[in-house]
Amino acid sequence: MNTAIKEKIIQVCNDKIAKKGDNVGLSFYAFFKNKNDNPKLLMEVATWWIETNKLDHFEKAVKIKQMILEA
């Protein structure tokens, strides 16, 4: 994944954690607008989430943030 989407993922995770605490879960859709204006990037993130890492539909934001920081 490119740097811009990684930064977006970390930002969204930080926002969700700040608002709802460390137990907040999210799906990869949280990183995109409701309008699918970049299907290639959506598929790239979905592939990373589902195929590469075999994550559940909802995962803890702290876990996703840590995974991105370590990638």
N, CA, C and O atoms as a GROMACS GRO file, in nm:
protein
  284
    1MET      N    1   0.084  -0.118   0.000
    1MET     CA    2   0.000   0.000   0.000
    1MET      C    3   0.088   0.124   0.000
    1MET      O    4   0.199   0.124   0.054
    2ASN      N    5   0.037   0.229  -0.061
    2ASN     CA    6   0.116   0.351  -0.068
    2ASN      C    7   0.113   0.427   0.066
    2ASN      O    8   0.031   0.399   0.154
    3THR      N    9   0.202   0.521   0.077
    3THR     CA   10   0.217   0.598   0.200
    3THR      C   11   0.090   0.675   0.235
    3THR      O   12   0.053   0.684   0.352
    4ALA      N   13   0.024   0.730   0.135
    4ALA     CA   14  -0.096   0.811   0.162
    4ALA      C   15  -0.206   0.728   0.228
    4ALA      O   16  -0.267   0.774   0.324
    5ILE      N   17  -0.231   0.608   0.179
    5ILE     CA   18  -0.337   0.527   0.239
    5ILE      C   19  -0.295   0.477   0.377
    5ILE      O   20  -0.378   0.465   0.466
    6LYS      N   21  -0.167   0.448   0.395
    6LYS     CA   22  -0.120   0.409   0.528
    6LYS      C   23  -0.142   0.521   0.629
    6LYS      O   24  -0.186   0.496   0.741
    7GLU      N   25  -0.112   0.643   0.588
    7GLU     CA   26  -0.134   0.758   0.676
    7GLU      C   27  -0.282   0.777   0.705
    7GLU      O   28  -0.320   0.809   0.817
    8LYS      N   29  -0.366   0.757   0.604
    8LYS     CA   30  -0.511   0.767   0.622
    8LYS      C   31  -0.561   0.661   0.720
    8LYS      O   32  -0.643   0.691   0.806
    9ILE      N   33  -0.513   0.538   0.707
    9ILE     CA   34  -0.552   0.430   0.797
    9ILE      C   35  -0.515   0.465   0.941
    9ILE      O   36  -0.596   0.449   1.032
   10ILE      N   37  -0.394   0.511   0.962
   10ILE     CA   38  -0.348   0.549   1.097
   10ILE      C   39  -0.433   0.663   1.151
   10ILE      O   40  -0.471   0.661   1.268
   11GLN      N   41  -0.464   0.762   1.068
   11GLN     CA   42  -0.547   0.875   1.110
   11GLN      C   43  -0.687   0.829   1.151
   11GLN      O   44  -0.737   0.870   1.256
   12VAL      N   45  -0.748   0.744   1.071
   12VAL     CA   46  -0.883   0.694   1.102
   12VAL      C   47  -0.879   0.613   1.232
   12VAL      O   48  -0.966   0.628   1.317
   13CYS      N   49  -0.778   0.526   1.246
   13CYS     CA   50  -0.765   0.447   1.368
   13CYS      C   51  -0.750   0.538   1.490
   13CYS      O   52  -0.816   0.518   1.591
   14ASN      N   53  -0.664   0.638   1.480
   14ASN     CA   54  -0.644   0.732   1.591
   14ASN      C   55  -0.773   0.804   1.627
   14ASN      O   56  -0.806   0.818   1.745
   15ASP      N   57  -0.847   0.849   1.525
   15ASP     CA   58  -0.974   0.918   1.549
   15ASP      C   59  -1.075   0.827   1.619
   15ASP      O   60  -1.139   0.868   1.716
   16LYS      N   61  -1.088   0.704   1.570
   16LYS     CA   62  -1.184   0.610   1.629
   16LYS      C   63  -1.146   0.576   1.773
   16LYS      O   64  -1.232   0.570   1.861
   17ILE      N   65  -1.017   0.553   1.797
   17ILE     CA   66  -0.969   0.521   1.932
   17ILE      C   67  -0.994   0.638   2.026
   17ILE      O   68  -1.039   0.618   2.139
   18ALA      N   69  -0.967   0.760   1.980
   18ALA     CA   70  -0.987   0.879   2.063
   18ALA      C   71  -1.134   0.896   2.100
   18ALA      O   72  -1.166   0.937   2.212
   19LYS      N   73  -1.225   0.865   2.007
   19LYS     CA   74  -1.368   0.885   2.030
   19LYS      C   75  -1.432   0.771   2.109
   19LYS      O   76  -1.521   0.795   2.190
   20LYS      N   77  -1.386   0.647   2.085
   20LYS     CA   78  -1.458   0.532   2.141
   20LYS      C   79  -1.374   0.438   2.226
   20LYS      O   80  -1.426   0.341   2.281
   21GLY      N   81  -1.243   0.466   2.239
   21GLY     CA   82  -1.158   0.384   2.324
   21GLY      C   83  -1.086   0.273   2.251
   21GLY      O   84  -1.106   0.252   2.131
   22ASP      N   85  -1.001   0.202   2.325
   22ASP     CA   86  -0.914   0.100   2.268
   22ASP      C   87  -0.986  -0.023   2.214
   22ASP      O   88  -0.929  -0.098   2.136
   23ASN      N   89  -1.110  -0.044   2.254
   23ASN     CA   90  -1.183  -0.162   2.209
   23ASN      C   91  -1.263  -0.139   2.082
   23ASN      O   92  -1.333  -0.230   2.035
   24VAL      N   93  -1.254  -0.021   2.024
   24VAL     CA   94  -1.333   0.009   1.904
   24VAL      C   95  -1.285  -0.077   1.787
   24VAL      O   96  -1.166  -0.094   1.763
   25GLY      N   97  -1.383  -0.129   1.714
   25GLY     CA   98  -1.354  -0.208   1.595
   25GLY      C   99  -1.391  -0.131   1.471
   25GLY      O  100  -1.472  -0.038   1.475
   26LEU      N  101  -1.332  -0.172   1.360
   26LEU     CA  102  -1.364  -0.111   1.232
   26LEU      C  103  -1.337  -0.210   1.120
   26LEU      O  104  -1.270  -0.311   1.140
   27SER      N  105  -1.391  -0.179   1.003
   27SER     CA  106  -1.365  -0.260   0.885
   27SER      C  107  -1.282  -0.176   0.789
   27SER      O  108  -1.263  -0.057   0.810
   28PHE      N  109  -1.234  -0.239   0.683
   28PHE     CA  110  -1.152  -0.163   0.588
   28PHE      C  111  -1.233  -0.056   0.516
   28PHE      O  112  -1.175   0.037   0.460
   29TYR      N  113  -1.365  -0.067   0.516
   29TYR     CA  114  -1.449   0.036   0.455
   29TYR      C  115  -1.438   0.170   0.529
   29TYR      O  116  -1.470   0.274   0.472
   30ALA      N  117  -1.394   0.168   0.654
   30ALA     CA  118  -1.383   0.292   0.733
   30ALA      C  119  -1.283   0.390   0.673
   30ALA      O  120  -1.286   0.509   0.706
   31PHE      N  121  -1.196   0.342   0.585
   31PHE     CA  122  -1.091   0.427   0.529
   31PHE      C  123  -1.132   0.493   0.399
   31PHE      O  124  -1.053   0.564   0.337
   32PHE      N  125  -1.257   0.471   0.357
   32PHE     CA  126  -1.304   0.521   0.229
   32PHE      C  127  -1.436   0.595   0.246
   32PHE      O  128  -1.510   0.571   0.342
   33LYS      N  129  -1.464   0.685   0.153
   33LYS     CA  130  -1.592   0.755   0.149
   33LYS      C  131  -1.699   0.655   0.106
   33LYS      O  132  -1.667   0.550   0.050
   34ASN      N  133  -1.824   0.688   0.132
   34ASN     CA  134  -1.933   0.602   0.088
   34ASN      C  135  -1.936   0.588  -0.063
   34ASN      O  136  -1.982   0.486  -0.115
   35LYS      N  137  -1.890   0.689  -0.134
   35LYS     CA  138  -1.882   0.683  -0.279
   35LYS      C  139  -1.749   0.618  -0.317
   35LYS      O  140  -1.643   0.664  -0.277
   36ASN      N  141  -1.757   0.512  -0.394
   36ASN     CA  142  -1.636   0.440  -0.435
   36ASN      C  143  -1.569   0.513  -0.551
   36ASN      O  144  -1.594   0.481  -0.667
   37ASP      N  145  -1.485   0.611  -0.518
   37ASP     CA  146  -1.420   0.690  -0.622
   37ASP      C  147  -1.280   0.640  -0.656
   37ASP      O  148  -1.214   0.696  -0.743
   38ASN      N  149  -1.233   0.536  -0.588
   38ASN     CA  150  -1.102   0.480  -0.619
   38ASN      C  151  -1.107   0.328  -0.600
   38ASN      O  152  -1.054   0.275  -0.503
   39PRO      N  153  -1.171   0.258  -0.693
   39PRO     CA  154  -1.189   0.113  -0.676
   39PRO      C  155  -1.058   0.035  -0.670
   39PRO      O  156  -1.050  -0.067  -0.602
   40LYS      N  157  -0.956   0.081  -0.740
   40LYS     CA  158  -0.827   0.012  -0.738
   40LYS      C  159  -0.767   0.014  -0.597
   40LYS      O  160  -0.718  -0.088  -0.549
   41LEU      N  161  -0.771   0.130  -0.532
   41LEU     CA  162  -0.717   0.141  -0.396
   41LEU      C  163  -0.802   0.062  -0.297
   41LEU      O  164  -0.748  -0.002  -0.207
   42LEU      N  165  -0.933   0.067  -0.314
   42LEU     CA  166  -1.022  -0.011  -0.229
   42LEU      C  167  -0.988  -0.159  -0.238
   42LEU      O  168  -0.982  -0.228  -0.136
   43MET      N  169  -0.966  -0.209  -0.358
   43MET     CA  170  -0.932  -0.350  -0.377
   43MET      C  171  -0.794  -0.382  -0.319
   43MET      O  172  -0.773  -0.491  -0.266
   44GLU      N  173  -0.703  -0.289  -0.327
   44GLU     CA  174  -0.569  -0.310  -0.270
   44GLU      C  175  -0.578  -0.325  -0.118
   44GLU      O  176  -0.516  -0.415  -0.060
   45VAL      N  177  -0.654  -0.238  -0.054
   45VAL     CA  178  -0.671  -0.246   0.091
   45VAL      C  179  -0.751  -0.371   0.129
   45VAL      O  180  -0.719  -0.438   0.227
   46ALA      N  181  -0.854  -0.402   0.051
   46ALA     CA  182  -0.934  -0.522   0.078
   46ALA      C  183  -0.849  -0.647   0.066
   46ALA      O  184  -0.862  -0.739   0.147
   47THR      N  185  -0.763  -0.652  -0.034
   47THR     CA  186  -0.673  -0.767  -0.052
   47THR      C  187  -0.578  -0.779   0.066
   47THR      O  188  -0.556  -0.889   0.117
   48TRP      N  189  -0.523  -0.667   0.111
   48TRP     CA  190  -0.432  -0.667   0.227
   48TRP      C  191  -0.507  -0.718   0.350
   48TRP      O  192  -0.453  -0.798   0.427
   49TRP      N  193  -0.629  -0.672   0.368
   49TRP     CA  194  -0.710  -0.705   0.485
   49TRP      C  195  -0.755  -0.850   0.482
   49TRP      O  196  -0.736  -0.923   0.580
   50ILE      N  197  -0.814  -0.893   0.370
   50ILE     CA  198  -0.880  -1.023   0.362
   50ILE      C  199  -0.784  -1.136   0.323
   50ILE      O  200  -0.776  -1.237   0.392
   51GLU      N  201  -0.714  -1.119   0.212
   51GLU     CA  202  -0.631  -1.228   0.161
   51GLU      C  203  -0.494  -1.235   0.229
   51GLU      O  204  -0.451  -1.343   0.272
   52THR      N  205  -0.427  -1.122   0.239
   52THR     CA  206  -0.291  -1.122   0.294
   52THR      C  207  -0.290  -1.152   0.444
   52THR      O  208  -0.212  -1.235   0.490
   53ASN      N  209  -0.376  -1.083   0.518
   53ASN     CA  210  -0.372  -1.094   0.664
   53ASN      C  211  -0.485  -1.177   0.724
   53ASN      O  212  -0.486  -1.203   0.844
   54LYS      N  213  -0.580  -1.219   0.640
   54LYS     CA  214  -0.691  -1.306   0.684
   54LYS      C  215  -0.762  -1.250   0.807
   54LYS      O  216  -0.791  -1.322   0.903
   55LEU      N  217  -0.790  -1.119   0.803
   55LEU     CA  218  -0.856  -1.052   0.913
   55LEU      C  219  -1.007  -1.072   0.904
   55LEU      O  220  -1.061  -1.093   0.796
   56ASP      N  221  -1.074  -1.065   1.017
   56ASP     CA  222  -1.219  -1.068   1.023
   56ASP      C  223  -1.273  -0.937   0.965
   56ASP      O  224  -1.200  -0.841   0.943
   57HIS      N  225  -1.405  -0.936   0.942
   57HIS     CA  226  -1.467  -0.815   0.886
   57HIS      C  227  -1.441  -0.695   0.976
   57HIS      O  228  -1.404  -0.588   0.927
   58PHE      N  229  -1.460  -0.712   1.106
   58PHE     CA  230  -1.430  -0.605   1.202
   58PHE      C  231  -1.309  -0.646   1.285
   58PHE      O  232  -1.302  -0.759   1.335
   59GLU      N  233  -1.216  -0.554   1.300
   59GLU     CA  234  -1.096  -0.575   1.383
   59GLU      C  235  -1.077  -0.451   1.470
   59GLU      O  236  -1.126  -0.343   1.439
   60LYS      N  237  -1.004  -0.469   1.578
   60LYS     CA  238  -0.975  -0.358   1.668
   60LYS      C  239  -0.886  -0.256   1.597
   60LYS      O  240  -0.789  -0.292   1.529
   61ALA      N  241  -0.920  -0.130   1.613
   61ALA     CA  242  -0.843  -0.023   1.550
   61ALA      C  243  -0.698  -0.023   1.597
   61ALA      O  244  -0.607   0.005   1.519
   62VAL      N  245  -0.675  -0.055   1.725
   62VAL     CA  246  -0.537  -0.056   1.776
   62VAL      C  247  -0.455  -0.164   1.705
   62VAL      O  248  -0.336  -0.145   1.680
   63LYS      N  249  -0.516  -0.276   1.673
   63LYS     CA  250  -0.448  -0.384   1.603
   63LYS      C  251  -0.411  -0.342   1.461
   63LYS      O  252  -0.298  -0.363   1.417
   64ILE      N  253  -0.505  -0.282   1.390
   64ILE     CA  254  -0.480  -0.238   1.252
   64ILE      C  255  -0.372  -0.132   1.250
   64ILE      O  256  -0.281  -0.136   1.166
   65LYS      N  257  -0.381  -0.036   1.342
   65LYS     CA  258  -0.280   0.070   1.348
   65LYS      C  259  -0.141   0.010   1.369
   65LYS      O  260  -0.046   0.049   1.301
   66GLN      N  261  -0.129  -0.084   1.460
   66GLN     CA  262   0.000  -0.147   1.488
   66GLN      C  263   0.052  -0.222   1.366
   66GLN      O  264   0.170  -0.215   1.334
   67MET      N  265  -0.036  -0.292   1.297
   67MET     CA  266   0.004  -0.365   1.177
   67MET      C  267   0.058  -0.272   1.070
   67MET      O  268   0.157  -0.302   1.005
   68ILE      N  269  -0.008  -0.158   1.052
   68ILE     CA  270   0.036  -0.060   0.951
   68ILE      C  271   0.170   0.000   0.992
   68ILE      O  272   0.258   0.017   0.908
   69LEU      N  273   0.187   0.031   1.119
   69LEU     CA  274   0.312   0.089   1.166
   69LEU      C  275   0.429  -0.008   1.151
   69LEU      O  276   0.543   0.033   1.130
   70GLU      N  277   0.401  -0.136   1.162
   70GLU     CA  278   0.506  -0.238   1.150
   70GLU      C  279   0.534  -0.280   1.007
   70GLU      O  280   0.634  -0.346   0.979
   71ALA      N  281   0.446  -0.241   0.916
   71ALA     CA  282   0.461  -0.282   0.774
   71ALA      C  283   0.568  -0.203   0.704
   71ALA      O  284   0.593  -0.225   0.585
   0.00000   0.00000   0.00000
